[in-house]
Amino acid sequence: MIVQPNPSDGNFSVSIKNPTSGKLNLRVYNSSGMLVNCRCCSNGSINHEVRSEIDLSSQPNGFYILKVVGENFLKYQKLVLSR
């Protein structure tokens, strides 16, 4: 999983090589554990690569956790929001 830029001013690009088929849920939590962003993505090609944009521009600066969940797939990534 690649997330860039990180740190960011609010817009993150996520690229995931997904070893499974089906849908992925991308959830972003703030440092208090509150869900601040959620989206569902499907595999975009034969090689199961998923690309998505995450917009946290309305959130305050700080650390966030991106949790990506799919069938037999779980990844975490720390996001840094800094303007």
Buried (B, 14 or more C-beta within 10 A) or exposed (E): BEBEEBEBEBEBBBEBEBEEEEBBEBBBBBEEEEEBBEBEBEBEEEEBEBEBEBEBEEBEEEEBBBBBEBEEBEBEBEBBBEE
